[in-house]
Amino acid sequence: MFLSVFEMFKVGIGPSSSHTMGPMVAAARFLEMMRASPFQFAGVRASLHGSLAFTGVGHATDRATILGLAGFVPDTYDHDKAEATLRALAETHMLHPADLPPLRFDPASDLIFDYDTALTGHANGMILMATDAQGDVTLRQVFYSIGGGFVMTEEELAAGKATDEGPPVPYPFKSAAEMLEMAETSGQSIAGMKRANEVSRNGDPHLKSGTKRLWQVMRDCIDRGLTTEGILPGGLQVKRRAKGIHDKLMAERGMNLTAPHTINDWMSVYAMAVNEENAAGGQVVTAPTNGAAGVLPATLRYYLDHVPGASEAHVEDFLLTAAAIGGLVKYNASISGAEAGCQAEVGSAAAMAAAGLCAVMGGTPQQIENAAEIALEHHLGMTCDPVKGLVQVPCIERNGLGAIKAVSAASLALRGDGTHLVPLDACIETMRQTGADMSEKYKETSLGGLAVNVPNC
């Protein structure tokens, strides 16, 4: 099994990888299908189902779908061009994607939030349709946004787990047990094995430039969040807090009477900065999702800015190790809140961050696996119940606590020799089973939990 670091970490836009990025990617794929089709098209339609319908407005799923059908993709998203496209659409009810004829599209009638029809493949389902001049559907495709910006067609999902069709990689581990066995046999670190796999596919220059860009986007996102004030969009009137907290922390820096637990505030503020940017629709890196995008960069920033001897030369190892763990969780369970609750998002992110931190602080493969297991285990059962369907409450603070847990998990693992009772594989399987048993009310539908117990009107 091979899942690239650039699949686990994608540059995109907020507020949600599954509800914003995924639909945009699906729409872009549908345009490619239209371009390859022999039919002549005159219009497009879309219907959103399951969690995409229930929390789609709060996650800007409608906006993302429209922009995807206009030709936008997350990695090169241009906010000003997007706004201009939406303004023109409001006046003309026409979309103009490249290499296709102008397409009729009236959001009021051609984009349907279908709350009654659940698609069978995944909680995040959507149907995209292309029509001829008479308005008859001549091309139709069901897509599922399965978390972290990953999108599969109905046929791909029915075929089972996504298969890797590339050439063989040196270390094709698909479980933590296999990962540790290969590390023991080869003498390689987890990052070393992951690096060899990446280089075998895309070469070393691509890996180095790509991981450098990922960290730059993460760091820039933190910095923007730490310097921006205001009210987040969506109607909850949630105030950005990262800048105010950061200003106070900077004022206290160097004071002799600062309490030791203040370091937790630093970890939290880095994570909150990212997730406030995400909630505002800013540029973030899925890690492994947008809703959990703050945990890993906050942990990495904590390491670089607060740990003696830390070096940016270790960033690549951090990201590679984290991606290895994230790939195991995605392959064997889920990283989708709509499928398994927030344990699959913040829990997975904490496991990835804990593993990365443990690695760059000298941990053995056994200690790294232990760190990931500790972090994931103590997120088991966490629900996804965003108030008003927005990635704000409890999501922003939850990322801060996820980062704290990640650092604590890495520290605990480094104090031991890697020997522990619960294997990471067992913890991942437990998460999968827990997600399957969890009520749909608590899986990103805003039908239970905080979403119904906190007034949000």
Secondary structure, 3 states (H helix, E strand, C coil): CCCCHHHHCCEEECCCHHHHHHHHHHHHHHHHHHHHCCCCCCEEEEEEEEHHHHCCCCCCHHHHHHHHHCCCCHHHCCHHHHHHHHHHHHHHCEECCCCCCCEECCHHHHEEEECCCCCCCCCEEEEEEEECCCCCEEEEEEEEEEECCEEEEHHHHHCCCCCCCCCCCCCCCCCHHHHHHHHHHHCCCHHHHHHHHHHHHHCHHHHHHHHHHHHHHHHHHHHHHHHCCCECCCCCCCECCHHHHHHHHHHHCCCCCCCCCHHHHHHHHHHHHHHHHHHCCCEEECCCCCCCCCHHHHHHHHHHHHCCCCCHHHHHHHHHHHHHHHHHHHHHCCCCHHHHCHHHCHHHHHHHHHHHHHHHCCCCHHHHHHHHHHHHHCCCCCCECCHHHCCCCCHHHHHHHHHHHHHHHHHHHHHCCCCCCCCHHHHHHHHHHHHHHCCHHHECCCCCCHHHHCCCC
